[in-house]
Amino acid sequence: MVRPARLVNMRALLLAGSVLGLGACAYLPPLPERPREVFSAPITNRGHAVTEEQLRQITPGVSTRADVQAVLGSPSHTGTFADDTWYYMSSVTQLRPARSLAVRDQRVVVVVFDGQGTVRELRQLGDADARDIAFVSRETPTPGTERTLLQALFGNVGRVGPNITQQQTPGSGPGGSGGR
C-alpha cells in the first residue's frame, strides 16, 4: 500500500513541530518559586518581638531597668519569685489548613538584673534551647461520675416530678389533720 506524499509530509511536519515545541519549553521563564503561597494561610507575628538594633542599645553593667523598659517596653513575663528577670517572648505562627497552629520561629530574650537594678546578663533563647516535656496522660478519677452510655441517655426518664418519697398524702404533713 502506497501512502500519499501529502500524508507523510504532514506527519513529519507534526513530529518536527512537537520536537521543536518541547525544546522551546527550556526557554520559558521559571515558575514562581512557591506557587502554593497564594493559597496558604497568612503568617502571624505574636508576642513582643525584639530586634537586633534594640538589643545593641542595652549594655550589661551599664543599662538600668528604666533604660531597658524605654528601649524594649514592658516585658512579656517577669520572674516567678523575684522581679530580677524579664522575658520578652515572640513567635511567628501560621495556621495550617485542617491542622493545628504551626510555630515557624520562636524567640525569647532574657534580661537579668542585679540587686541595684542594673543589667547583669542579656541572652537570647531559640528553638535549640527548648526542652521537650513529657505530658502525663493519666486523669484523676472523680467518684460517682462513671455513667454508661445507656445511663446517660435514659437516666432522667421518669424523673419529671418530685420523688415518690417526697409526695405527701392528702391530710398528712404540717397543718393537716392526718388521723380523722
C-alpha positions as protocol buffer text, in pm:
chain_id: "A"
residue {
  index: 1
  type: MET
  ca { x: 0 y: 0 z: 0 }
}
residue {
  index: 2
  type: VAL
  ca { x: 139 y: 331 z: -105 }
}
residue {
  index: 3
  type: ARG
  ca { x: 69 y: 630 z: 118 }
}
residue {
  index: 4
  type: PRO
  ca { x: 12 y: 966 z: -35 }
}
residue {
  index: 5
  type: ALA
  ca { x: 308 y: 1200 z: -9 }
}
residue {
  index: 6
  type: ARG
  ca { x: 90 y: 1467 z: 141 }
}
residue {
  index: 7
  type: LEU
  ca { x: 2 y: 1248 z: 446 }
}
residue {
  index: 8
  type: VAL
  ca { x: 366 y: 1152 z: 506 }
}
residue {
  index: 9
  type: ASN
  ca { x: 474 y: 1517 z: 486 }
}
residue {
  index: 10
  type: MET
  ca { x: 201 y: 1613 z: 735 }
}
residue {
  index: 11
  type: ARG
  ca { x: 317 y: 1354 z: 988 }
}
residue {
  index: 12
  type: ALA
  ca { x: 680 y: 1458 z: 951 }
}
residue {
  index: 13
  type: LEU
  ca { x: 582 y: 1822 z: 994 }
}
residue {
  index: 14
  type: LEU
  ca { x: 382 y: 1744 z: 1312 }
}
residue {
  index: 15
  type: LEU
  ca { x: 671 y: 1540 z: 1455 }
}
residue {
  index: 16
  type: ALA
  ca { x: 923 y: 1816 z: 1383 }
}
residue {
  index: 17
  type: GLY
  ca { x: 687 y: 2078 z: 1531 }
}
residue {
  index: 18
  type: SER
  ca { x: 636 y: 1883 z: 1852 }
}
residue {
  index: 19
  type: VAL
  ca { x: 1012 y: 1828 z: 1896 }
}
residue {
  index: 20
  type: LEU
  ca { x: 1078 y: 2199 z: 1844 }
}
residue {
  index: 21
  type: GLY
  ca { x: 790 y: 2288 z: 2079 }
}
residue {
  index: 22
  type: LEU
  ca { x: 923 y: 2068 z: 2357 }
}
residue {
  index: 23
  type: GLY
  ca { x: 1272 y: 2208 z: 2307 }
}
residue {
  index: 24
  type: ALA
  ca { x: 1136 y: 2561 z: 2336 }
}
residue {
  index: 25
  type: CYS
  ca { x: 998 y: 2482 z: 2683 }
}
residue {
  index: 26
  type: ALA
  ca { x: 1351 y: 2508 z: 2820 }
}
residue {
  index: 27
  type: TYR
  ca { x: 1349 y: 2879 z: 2732 }
}
residue {
  index: 28
  type: LEU
  ca { x: 1031 y: 2963 z: 2923 }
}
residue {
  index: 29
  type: PRO
  ca { x: 1075 y: 3178 z: 3233 }
}
residue {
  index: 30
  type: PRO
  ca { x: 1072 y: 2977 z: 3560 }
}
residue {
  index: 31
  type: LEU
  ca { x: 753 y: 2934 z: 3757 }
}
residue {
  index: 32
  type: PRO
  ca { x: 715 y: 3132 z: 4079 }
}
residue {
  index: 33
  type: GLU
  ca { x: 935 y: 2986 z: 4348 }
}
residue {
  index: 34
  type: ARG
  ca { x: 649 y: 2896 z: 4580 }
}
residue {
  index: 35
  type: PRO
  ca { x: 317 y: 2896 z: 4394 }
}
residue {
  index: 36
  type: ARG
  ca { x: 137 y: 2744 z: 4698 }
}
residue {
  index: 37
  type: GLU
  ca { x: 192 y: 3065 z: 4898 }
}
residue {
  index: 38
  type: VAL
  ca { x: -109 y: 3210 z: 4718 }
}
residue {
  index: 39
  type: PHE
  ca { x: -340 y: 2956 z: 4881 }
}
residue {
  index: 40
  type: SER
  ca { x: -176 y: 2926 z: 5224 }
}
residue {
  index: 41
  type: ALA
  ca { x: -279 y: 3091 z: 5549 }
}
residue {
  index: 42
  type: PRO
  ca { x: -115 y: 3421 z: 5643 }
}
residue {
  index: 43
  type: ILE
  ca { x: 182 y: 3429 z: 5877 }
}
residue {
  index: 44
  type: THR
  ca { x: 108 y: 3594 z: 6212 }
}
residue {
  index: 45
  type: ASN
  ca { x: 360 y: 3760 z: 6444 }
}
residue {
  index: 46
  type: ARG
  ca { x: 276 y: 3705 z: 6810 }
}
residue {
  index: 47
  type: GLY
  ca { x: 421 y: 3839 z: 7131 }
}
residue {
  index: 48
  type: HIS
  ca { x: 681 y: 4105 z: 7193 }
}
residue {
  index: 49
  type: ALA
  ca { x: 935 y: 4090 z: 6910 }
}
residue {
  index: 50
  type: VAL
  ca { x: 1274 y: 4242 z: 6993 }
}
residue {
  index: 51
  type: THR
  ca { x: 1502 y: 4349 z: 6708 }
}
residue {
  index: 52
  type: GLU
  ca { x: 1880 y: 4321 z: 6698 }
}
residue {
  index: 53
  type: GLU
  ca { x: 1907 y: 4701 z: 6689 }
}
residue {
  index: 54
  type: GLN
  ca { x: 1714 y: 4726 z: 7015 }
}
residue {
  index: 55
  type: LEU
  ca { x: 1938 y: 4465 z: 7178 }
}
residue {
  index: 56
  type: ARG
  ca { x: 2251 y: 4660 z: 7079 }
}
residue {
  index: 57
  type: GLN
  ca { x: 2120 y: 4959 z: 7277 }
}
residue {
  index: 58
  type: ILE
  ca { x: 2132 y: 4761 z: 7603 }
}
residue {
  index: 59
  type: THR
  ca { x: 2474 y: 4724 z: 7766 }
}
residue {
  index: 60
  type: PRO
  ca { x: 2522 y: 4478 z: 8054 }
}
residue {
  index: 61
  type: GLY
  ca { x: 2669 y: 4652 z: 8361 }
}
residue {
  index: 62
  type: VAL
  ca { x: 2555 y: 4996 z: 8241 }
}
residue {
  index: 63
  type: SER
  ca { x: 2184 y: 4988 z: 8144 }
}
residue {
  index: 64
  type: THR
  ca { x: 1919 y: 5003 z: 8417 }
}
residue {
  index: 65
  type: ARG
  ca { x: 1559 y: 4881 z: 8441 }
}
residue {
  index: 66
  type: ALA
  ca { x: 1435 y: 5219 z: 8319 }
}
residue {
  index: 67
  type: ASP
  ca { x: 1669 y: 5201 z: 8018 }
}
residue {
  index: 68
  type: VAL
  ca { x: 1550 y: 4851 z: 7928 }
}
residue {
  index: 69
  type: GLN
  ca { x: 1185 y: 4949 z: 7961 }
}
residue {
  index: 70
  type: ALA
  ca { x: 1243 y: 5260 z: 7747 }
}
residue {
  index: 71
  type: VAL
  ca { x: 1410 y: 5056 z: 7472 }
}
residue {
  index: 72
  type: LEU
  ca { x: 1218 y: 4727 z: 7479 }
}
residue {
  index: 73
  type: GLY
  ca { x: 895 y: 4822 z: 7654 }
}
residue {
  index: 74
  type: SER
  ca { x: 721 y: 4622 z: 7924 }
}
residue {
  index: 75
  type: PRO
  ca { x: 826 y: 4256 z: 7944 }
}
residue {
  index: 76
  type: SER
  ca { x: 600 y: 3971 z: 7836 }
}
residue {
  index: 77
  type: HIS
  ca { x: 672 y: 3795 z: 8166 }
}
residue {
  index: 78
  type: THR
  ca { x: 878 y: 3851 z: 8479 }
}
residue {
  index: 79
  type: GLY
  ca { x: 1044 y: 3605 z: 8716 }
}
residue {
  index: 80
  type: THR
  ca { x: 808 y: 3390 z: 8921 }
}
residue {
  index: 81
  type: PHE
  ca { x: 951 y: 3451 z: 9269 }
}
residue {
  index: 82
  type: ALA
  ca { x: 1155 y: 3767 z: 9213 }
}
residue {
  index: 83
  type: ASP
  ca { x: 1142 y: 4061 z: 8974 }
}
residue {
  index: 84
  type: ASP
  ca { x: 1507 y: 4030 z: 8873 }
}
residue {
  index: 85
  type: THR
  ca { x: 1448 y: 3852 z: 8540 }
}
residue {
  index: 86
  type: TRP
  ca { x: 1244 y: 3988 z: 8248 }
}
residue {
  index: 87
  type: TYR
  ca { x: 1135 y: 3780 z: 7949 }
}
residue {
  index: 88
  type: TYR
  ca { x: 1038 y: 3914 z: 7607 }
}
residue {
  index: 89
  type: MET
  ca { x: 870 y: 3632 z: 7410 }
}
residue {
  index: 90
  type: SER
  ca { x: 775 y: 3630 z: 7045 }
}
residue {
  index: 91
  type: SER
  ca { x: 685 y: 3377 z: 6780 }
}
residue {
  index: 92
  type: VAL
  ca { x: 585 y: 3358 z: 6416 }
}
residue {
  index: 93
  type: THR
  ca { x: 289 y: 3127 z: 6359 }
}
residue {
  index: 94
  type: GLN
  ca { x: 86 y: 3004 z: 6065 }
}
residue {
  index: 95
  type: LEU
  ca { x: -246 y: 2822 z: 6072 }
}
residue {
  index: 96
  type: ARG
  ca { x: -220 y: 2506 z: 5865 }
}
residue {
  index: 97
  type: PRO
  ca { x: -543 y: 2407 z: 5690 }
}
residue {
  index: 98
  type: ALA
  ca { x: -727 y: 2129 z: 5877 }
}
residue {
  index: 99
  type: ARG
  ca { x: -444 y: 2111 z: 6132 }
}
residue {
  index: 100
  type: SER
  ca { x: -320 y: 2290 z: 6438 }
}
residue {
  index: 101
  type: LEU
  ca { x: -125 y: 2613 z: 6462 }
}
residue {
  index: 102
  type: ALA
  ca { x: 234 y: 2576 z: 6336 }
}
residue {
  index: 103
  type: VAL
  ca { x: 511 y: 2773 z: 6506 }
}
residue {
  index: 104
  type: ARG
  ca { x: 759 y: 2882 z: 6239 }
}
residue {
  index: 105
  type: ASP
  ca { x: 1001 y: 3075 z: 6461 }
}
residue {
  index: 106
  type: GLN
  ca { x: 1010 y: 3125 z: 6836 }
}
residue {
  index: 107
  type: ARG
  ca { x: 1242 y: 3354 z: 7028 }
}
residue {
  index: 108
  type: VAL
  ca { x: 1283 y: 3458 z: 7391 }
}
residue {
  index: 109
  type: VAL
  ca { x: 1503 y: 3746 z: 7509 }
}
residue {
  index: 110
  type: VAL
  ca { x: 1607 y: 3717 z: 7875 }
}
residue {
  index: 111
  type: VAL
  ca { x: 1724 y: 4023 z: 8070 }
}
residue {
  index: 112
  type: VAL
  ca { x: 1867 y: 3952 z: 8417 }
}
residue {
  index: 113
  type: PHE
  ca { x: 1916 y: 4240 z: 8666 }
}
residue {
  index: 114
  type: ASP
  ca { x: 2138 y: 4255 z: 8972 }
}
residue {
  index: 115
  type: GLY
  ca { x: 2030 y: 4382 z: 9316 }
}
residue {
  index: 116
  type: GLN
  ca { x: 2079 y: 4751 z: 9217 }
}
residue {
  index: 117
  type: GLY
  ca { x: 1862 y: 4721 z: 8904 }
}
residue {
  index: 118
  type: THR
  ca { x: 2149 y: 4717 z: 8654 }
}
residue {
  index: 119
  type: VAL
  ca { x: 2151 y: 4467 z: 8366 }
}
residue {
  index: 120
  type: ARG
  ca { x: 2372 y: 4175 z: 8464 }
}
residue {
  index: 121
  type: GLU
  ca { x: 2303 y: 3942 z: 8171 }
}
residue {
  index: 122
  type: LEU
  ca { x: 2132 y: 3963 z: 7832 }
}
residue {
  index: 123
  type: ARG
  ca { x: 2073 y: 3646 z: 7629 }
}
residue {
  index: 124
  type: GLN
  ca { x: 1851 y: 3507 z: 7355 }
}
residue {
  index: 125
  type: LEU
  ca { x: 1687 y: 3166 z: 7358 }
}
residue {
  index: 126
  type: GLY
  ca { x: 1572 y: 2994 z: 7042 }
}
residue {
  index: 127
  type: ASP
  ca { x: 1438 y: 2659 z: 6929 }
}
residue {
  index: 128
  type: ALA
  ca { x: 1764 y: 2483 z: 7016 }
}
residue {
  index: 129
  type: ASP
  ca { x: 1729 y: 2587 z: 7383 }
}
residue {
  index: 130
  type: ALA
  ca { x: 1376 y: 2445 z: 7419 }
}
residue {
  index: 131
  type: ARG
  ca { x: 1320 y: 2130 z: 7623 }
}
residue {
  index: 132
  type: ASP
  ca { x: 1076 y: 1854 z: 7541 }
}
residue {
  index: 133
  type: ILE
  ca { x: 823 y: 1796 z: 7816 }
}
residue {
  index: 134
  type: ALA
  ca { x: 656 y: 1459 z: 7860 }
}
residue {
  index: 135
  type: PHE
  ca { x: 293 y: 1513 z: 7949 }
}
residue {
  index: 136
  type: VAL
  ca { x: 118 y: 1275 z: 8184 }
}
residue {
  index: 137
  type: SER
  ca { x: -184 y: 1119 z: 8018 }
}
residue {
  index: 138
  type: ARG
  ca { x: -347 y: 996 z: 8339 }
}
residue {
  index: 139
  type: GLU
  ca { x: -664 y: 1155 z: 8471 }
}
residue {
  index: 140
  type: THR
  ca { x: -768 y: 1173 z: 8832 }
}
residue {
  index: 141
  type: PRO
  ca { x: -1094 y: 978 z: 8866 }
}
residue {
  index: 142
  type: THR
  ca { x: -1387 y: 1153 z: 9029 }
}
residue {
  index: 143
  type: PRO
  ca { x: -1608 y: 912 z: 9227 }
}
residue {
  index: 144
  type: GLY
  ca { x: -1971 y: 894 z: 9129 }
}
residue {
  index: 145
  type: THR
  ca { x: -1935 y: 1026 z: 8775 }
}
residue {
  index: 146
  type: GLU
  ca { x: -1889 y: 697 z: 8592 }
}
residue {
  index: 147
  type: ARG
  ca { x: -2203 y: 658 z: 8381 }
}
residue {
  index: 148
  type: THR
  ca { x: -2259 y: 424 z: 8094 }
}
residue {
  index: 149
  type: LEU
  ca { x: -2399 y: 539 z: 7763 }
}
residue {
  index: 150
  type: LEU
  ca { x: -2742 y: 394 z: 7843 }
}
residue {
  index: 151
  type: GLN
  ca { x: -2745 y: 568 z: 8182 }
}
residue {
  index: 152
  type: ALA
  ca { x: -2659 y: 896 z: 8016 }
}
residue {
  index: 153
  type: LEU
  ca { x: -2934 y: 853 z: 7754 }
}
residue {
  index: 154
  type: PHE
  ca { x: -3212 y: 715 z: 7973 }
}
residue {
  index: 155
  type: GLY
  ca { x: -3107 y: 830 z: 8321 }
}
residue {
  index: 156
  type: ASN
  ca { x: -3370 y: 1103 z: 8354 }
}
residue {
  index: 157
  type: VAL
  ca { x: -3665 y: 901 z: 8227 }
}
residue {
  index: 158
  type: GLY
  ca { x: -3933 y: 907 z: 8499 }
}
residue {
  index: 159
  type: ARG
  ca { x: -3769 y: 1191 z: 8694 }
}
residue {
  index: 160
  type: VAL
  ca { x: -4009 y: 1459 z: 8576 }
}
residue {
  index: 161
  type: GLY
  ca { x: -4186 y: 1540 z: 8901 }
}
residue {
  index: 162
  type: PRO
  ca { x: -4089 y: 1522 z: 9267 }
}
residue {
  index: 163
  type: ASN
  ca { x: -3967 y: 1190 z: 9403 }
}
residue {
  index: 164
  type: ILE
  ca { x: -4222 y: 941 z: 9531 }
}
residue {
  index: 165
  type: THR
  ca { x: -4081 y: 965 z: 9883 }
}
residue {
  index: 166
  type: GLN
  ca { x: -4136 y: 1340 z: 9886 }
}
residue {
  index: 167
  type: GLN
  ca { x: -4501 y: 1322 z: 9778 }
}
residue {
  index: 168
  type: GLN
  ca { x: -4739 y: 1372 z: 10063 }
}
residue {
  index: 169
  type: THR
  ca { x: -5075 y: 1209 z: 10101 }
}
residue {
  index: 170
  type: PRO
  ca { x: -5375 y: 1437 z: 10147 }
}
residue {
  index: 171
  type: GLY
  ca { x: -5427 y: 1531 z: 10505 }
}
residue {
  index: 172
  type: SER
  ca { x: -5076 y: 1445 z: 10620 }
}
residue {
  index: 173
  type: GLY
  ca { x: -4792 y: 1682 z: 10682 }
}
residue {
  index: 174
  type: PRO
  ca { x: -4785 y: 2012 z: 10862 }
}
residue {
  index: 175
  type: GLY
  ca { x: -5122 y: 2168 z: 10922 }
}
residue {
  index: 176
  type: GLY
  ca { x: -5306 y: 1857 z: 10808 }
}
residue {
  index: 177
  type: SER
  ca { x: -5526 y: 1655 z: 11034 }
}
residue {
  index: 178
  type: GLY
  ca { x: -5365 y: 1320 z: 10944 }
}
residue {
  index: 179
  type: GLY
  ca { x: -5580 y: 1097 z: 11162 }
}
residue {
  index: 180
  type: ARG
  ca { x: -5951 y: 1169 z: 11111 }
}
